[in-house]
Amino acid sequence: MQYQDPGALDSYPVINIHAHVFPPKILERAVESIGKFYDLSMHSDGSLETLTAENKKAGVACTVVFSTATAVLQVPSIHTFIAKIQQESNGRLIGFGTLHPDMSTKEIEAEVANIQALGLHGIKLHPDFQHIPADSDAVFRMARSASGKLPILIHAGDYRHSFSHPEQIRNLALAFPDLTLIAAHFGGWSEWHKAPDALAGLPNVYVDTSSTLGFISPEKASELIGRYGADHVLFGTDYPMWSAEEELSRIRRLPLSAEDRRKILYSNACALLSLSSFSSVT
């Protein structure tokens, strides 16, 4: 996969680790469902065309895209869709697969192999949408199959539910030290006050910045980055919820060193996803 610097404000390609995309036939319904779940207005229509246009405007070189399966039958069609748009994106989209907790161990193992065969780069899970605790036996079966093979990006945090609290993500991370986990939303959406206590310092845990910077102060964001360490923070927008341009502006307003900003916007994701073709970009 080849990537080119789109001429962003920084002298390196920006990687967005967190974006939802959907097939056209369910797009409107899916975006509406997300908005209702979080009682938030969506920034955009959620279409692939809008994502592409926003990336170009904001100077985002490539974006990790995925859909979460809320039923077992959705898994194969999601993978077909994600693999197709990744292949057609000329390196601008990086696909993650998905799994569902109702799958048997045999089905999980077969689908992990399929995700790898399709050239997808990871797995997305959303315990709150999938109604399964992050430290349950079902998630452990998925984690066991992915461990050492593919990173899992997992929704983290929601004070309203009991599926993905930071402590539950910690239990998952400790149970599978060879599994790379990306805990979304700085490790705990709406639970930023306690997430670092559970997750900071775990070597196999990264966090992303998505759906956070618009809710907390720049001082709190800087504190969170300091607690986790810039080496373990990844830039994400949670498209279609937020604008890439605005989220990048928020990151660039934080009092970060140039080196730490580069890590968050580019280097960490490049290394984690083994994007060797980025290594020569300066």
C-alpha positions, 0 to 999 in steps of 0.5 A: 500500500502506497501513501502520499503526504497530502500537504497537511500543516505538519510535515508528515501524513496524519493517520485517523485511527477511528472512523465508522463507515456503512454500506449505502443501503443502511447508511442513514439508519446506522447514523441515526442509530448512533445519534440516538444512542449517544443523544448527539447530533451527527457532524456529517451524513456518514457517507464514504464520499463525505469522509473522503472530502473531509480527509482531503480538506483536513489533510488526513492521509489515511483513515482506519474504517470499520463497522460493528456487527450487532448480529452474527449474520452481519459479519461476512457482509461487513468484511466484504464491504470493508475489504472492497473500499480498502482495496479501492481507496488507493491506500487512503483507507485501512480496514478493520474487521469485526466479530460478534460474541454469539460466534462459536470459538470455531467461527471466531478462529475462521473469521480471524483467519479470513480478516487476515486473508482479506488484508484487513489490519485489525478488529473493532468491537463495541461492547455497549452496542453488542451488549457484552461485557469487555471482560466476559468469556465471550470477549475473551474467546475473541481476544484469544484468537486475535492475540498476537495476530491483530490489534483490537480497537474496542469502545471504552467507557460509558457511565450509563452502562456496564459493558466497557468501563475502564476496569473491564478493559483493564481485565481484558488487557491483563488477561491477554498481554500479547494482545494489542488493545486500542481503548477508544475515547482516551480509555473511557468515554464519559469516564475520563476521570478514572480511565488512566488509573485503570489503563495507564502504564499497561504496555499492550494498551493504546488509547485514541483521542476520539469523542473526547476533545470536545467534552474536556478542557485542553488542560484535561486532555494534556493531563490524559496524554501525560498519564498515558504517555504520548507513545500510547496515544493515537489520533481519532475522529469517530467519524461521522460524529466529529469533523477531522478538521476541528479535531486536528485543530483541537490537537494542534492547540494542545501544549505538546512538543512537536515530537509528541504531536507527531507520535499522536498524529502519525508515528504511533499508528504507523508502527502499530499497523506496520505501515512500513511505506510511511517510514520514509516520510519526513 
